[in-house]
Amino acid sequence: MAVTLKDIARECGVSYSTVSKALKDSPLVTDATKRIIKEKAEEMNYIPNNSARSLVSNRSNTIGLIWPAVDRVAITTLASQINQALKKEGYFMVISIEDPITAAQKFLELRFDGVIIFDEGEHTTLPTKITKNIPVVAYGVERELDYPTINVNHDLAMKQAIDALISQGYQQIDYIGDIHTNDMRQIVKKDTFISHCQERNISYRMIHSGGLSEEGASRAIKAFLVNDKLNGGIICGSYDITRGLLHNLKDNVNAHTIFSYDNIDQFKSIDTPIYSVGVPSHIIAQNLVDVLLNAIKTNQVNRSIIQLKPKIRYQ
């Protein structure tokens, strides 16, 4: 049987109210009494009933994160940084890779304080019946939603990478990315790459990475290189795709200038000099947390789109 506050009160010879106050560090209880009660609670293996507390305070201090996967470096890096930012604010984070609507509904039933969602398109759009009852913020692209969105401007990042390669003298550029996808982020990267190359009169090719994983990209690029060669200027759609590319370049890597989407610190561990482009992941994480906690605090629904500016970093 679970140990209750009444059990601790009985063992300590004090009232239920005194135990409750002591475990909350109330100044109404002396330090000596607090110490006795806390030691007894530890001895009896007492576990606080946070569900009961949340019913009283209407706060669980728990945030739900709905994420597409946990097998990609950039995604797990951002999730970890969101967790760190929430932890500093006294929140606990729970991550789900379940269907977004199912996950959000469960978070709502469990009385979580808010939800952060990785917005990929219509299949990840949360319905009004959920968003009216729990604060939500999305990491996505600019589109109309019933909740705020952090937009990292993937289109501007692609333009920055293309212009940087042109400034280095490249007139032929390859894009390696997830070409066949419904993920709006990847679609924006792909479409912007094509339109901006056409606008700048640059010759380009689109090479399908076979998805967003390092292993899939490595296989796809290996198959491409059987019958063809890569151009000197290359833009990769993600950190993991870049890792897949490097498996295949080996001694020929210095013949290429590589730009990669995802501005994360893991690039520093790669021996090959690479330009990364995008909003630094810790800035994305902090903005997601700040916007969500403000919504929780004010209890106001807004549809704002927070624009973040990408940067190029030479790793």
N, C-alpha and C positions, 0 to 999 in steps of 0.2 A: 504493500500500500504506500502511496505517496505521502511524504511528511507534509503536514500543514502548519500554518502559523499557530493554530490552536495547540498542536502537539508541542511546539517549541515553548509556547507560553506556559503550558502545564509543567514542562520539565524545568523551566526557569523560575516558576512561581510568580509570574507577572501576568498582566492582562494581555489579551490579543492585540489591543490597540498599542500597547507599549512595544510589542514585538514588531508590529507593522512599522511604527515610527523609527525604531532602531535600525531596521534593515534598509530604511530609506535615508539614514543619516540625519534624522530630524534633530534640530538643536533643542527640542523639548525633552530629549532623553540624555542623561548624563553619559559621558564617555565611558565610565566604568561599566554601566549597565549595557551600553552598546557592545562593548567588548565581550561581555559574558554571553549576550544573546547571539552575537555573530559566531562566537566559538561553538556554541551549542548547535546552531544551525548547520555549521560545517561538519560537526561531529555526527549529526543525524542525517547528513547527505540531503539537506533541503534544497529543492530546485524551485525557484520562483515561478509562479503561474502567470506568465506574461499575457496570456489570452484573457484571463480574468481582469488583469490591470487595464488592458486595452479597452475593455467594455466600459470601464469607469472613466478613463481619461480620453477615450475616443482616439488614441494614438497607439500604434504598435511599434513605432520607431524602426519599421522594416520597409524596405523598398524592393519591389520586384523588377528584375531585369529580364526582358524577353529578347533573346539573342539568337541569331541564325545557326551558329555552330561554335564549337569550342576547339576545333582542330586546326585553326589557322592562326598564325602568330600575331598578325595585326589585330585580329578580333579579340584574342585572349588578352593581348596587351591593353587594349582599350577597356575591356571589362575589368581588368585588374586595377586600372587607374580610376575607374568610376567607383569601384569598391573602396579604394583608399580615400577618395574625396568624401564619400558618404561616411566612412568610419570616423573621419576627423570631425564630422558634424553630429556624431553620436548615433548613426543609423547602421543597421545590419542589412546586408544585401542578400537576396535569394535570386539565383539565376535559373531560367527555364529555357529549354530549346524545344518546348512543346509548341503545338499550333498556337499562334498568337492570341486568338480569341479565347481558346480554352484556358491558356495560361493567365490571361488578364482576368477572366471570370473567377478563376481560383484565387488569384491574389486579392480580388475584391471580397470574396467570401471569407478569406482569412483575415480581413480587416487590415491589409497592408496600407501604408500611408500614401504610396504613390507607385507609378509604373514608368520605367524607361523602356522604350521599344525601338528596335532596329527596323526602320521602315523601308521595305523593299518594293512596295506597290500595293495594289488593291487587295491582295490576299493577306496583307498585314495591317490593313486599316481597321482600327478598333471601332465598333459600333457605338452610337450615342448612348445606349442603355448602360454601357460601361463607363464611358468618358464623363458622363454626368455625375457619376458616383465616386470616382476616384481620379485624382490629378495624374495626368499623363504628359510626358514629353517624348518626342521622337528624334532619332538621329537619322536624317534622311536628306532629301532634296527639296527644292522649293515647289510645293504644291499645296492645295487647299485641304486642310484638315481641321478637325474640331479641337485640336490641341496644338501647343507650340512645337516648332520644329527647329532643330539645329542644322543649318545648311552649311556644309564646309566647301561649297562651290567647286565641285569636281571639274566643271567646265573651265573655270579660270586656271586650275592646276594644269590641265592638259595644254591650254594655250601657253602657259608659262614654260612648260617643258619643250614644246615645239619651237617657240621663239628662241629659247636658249640654245637648242641644237642648231637652228638656222644661224644664230650669231657665231657659232663655232665652225660654220662653213658647210654644214650638211644640207644636201638637197634631196636626199633619199632617206626616208625614215620608216622603220618597221614598228608597228604596234602589236604587242603580244598581250592578249587579254581574253576574258571570257566573252566571246562574240555572240554566242547563242544563249541568251539569258533573258529572264524577265525582271531581274534586279535593276531597278531604276538607276542606281549608282553606276553600275557597269555600262548601262545603256548611254547615260550622259557622257561618260568617258569616251566610249566608242564613237558616238555621234559627233562629239566636239572634235575629236581627233580628225575625223574625216573632213568635217566642214572647215576646220582651221587650216589643214594642209591644202585644201582646195583654194581657200582664200589667199594663202601665201604662195600658191603655185609650186608646191612641193610634191615630189613623187612619193607615194606611200604604199604600204602593204598592210593588210590585216591578217594576223596569224592567230588562229584560235588556240587558246591555252588548254582546252579540255576541261575548263573549270577554274577554280581559284586555289586549288591545293598545290603544294610544292611538287608532290609526286606526279600528279596529273599533268602539270606544266612541263615537267622534265620529260615525260613520255611523249607529249605532243611536239615539243621542240626537237627531240631526237628524231622523230619520224619526219619532221619538216626538213631537217638537215641531210637526210638521205639523198634527196634530189635537188636541194637548193642551198643557198648561202644567205646569211643574214646581212643586212646593210650595216654600215658603220654606226649610224645613229639608231638607237633603240629606246622605245618607251614601253615599260611594263605596267600592267594594270594593278599590280599589288606587290607587296614584299614577298609573299610566298611564290608568286610567279617568277619574280626575279631570282629567287633561290633555285627554282627549277631551271631557269636559263643558265645560271652559272655552272650547273652540273655538266652542261654540254659545251661550254666555251673553252674551259681548261686553259691550255697554253695560248689560245687565240684571243683571250679576253682583252688584251691591250689594243686590239684592232677595233674596238668598239667604245663608244661613249654611251653609257646606260643611264637613263632616267627611270626612276621607279615611283609609282604612287605609293603612299603611306609614309608619313613623316614620323618614324618611330626610332628609338635609340638602338634597336637591334642591328641596324645597318653598321654601327660602329664595330661590331664583331666580325664583319666581313672584310677579308683582306683586300678584295678588289675595290678600287675607288668607284663610288657610285653617287649619283645625284638623287636625292629623294625629294619629292614634291608633295605638298599637302599641308593641311593644318596640323601642327604638332599634336600628337594624341593626348597629351596631358591637358592641353587647352580645350580640346573637345570634351574630355571627361569633366573638367571643372564647369564648363558652360552647361552641360546636361544637368549636373547636380544643382548648380545655382538656380537654373530656371525651374526645375522641379520643386526644390525646397521653397522657393518663393511662391509657387502655386499652392503648395500645402499650407504655407503660413497665411497667405491672404485669402485662401479659399475662393479664388477667382479664376474663371475659365477664360483663356485668351487664345487667339489663333495666330499669334505673332510668329514671324520667321526670323530667327536670329542668324545673321550672316557672319561667317568667319572667313578670314582671308588666308589662302594657302601661301606657303613659303617654299623656296628652294633651299636645300641644304646639301652641301658637299660632304659626303661621309668618308 
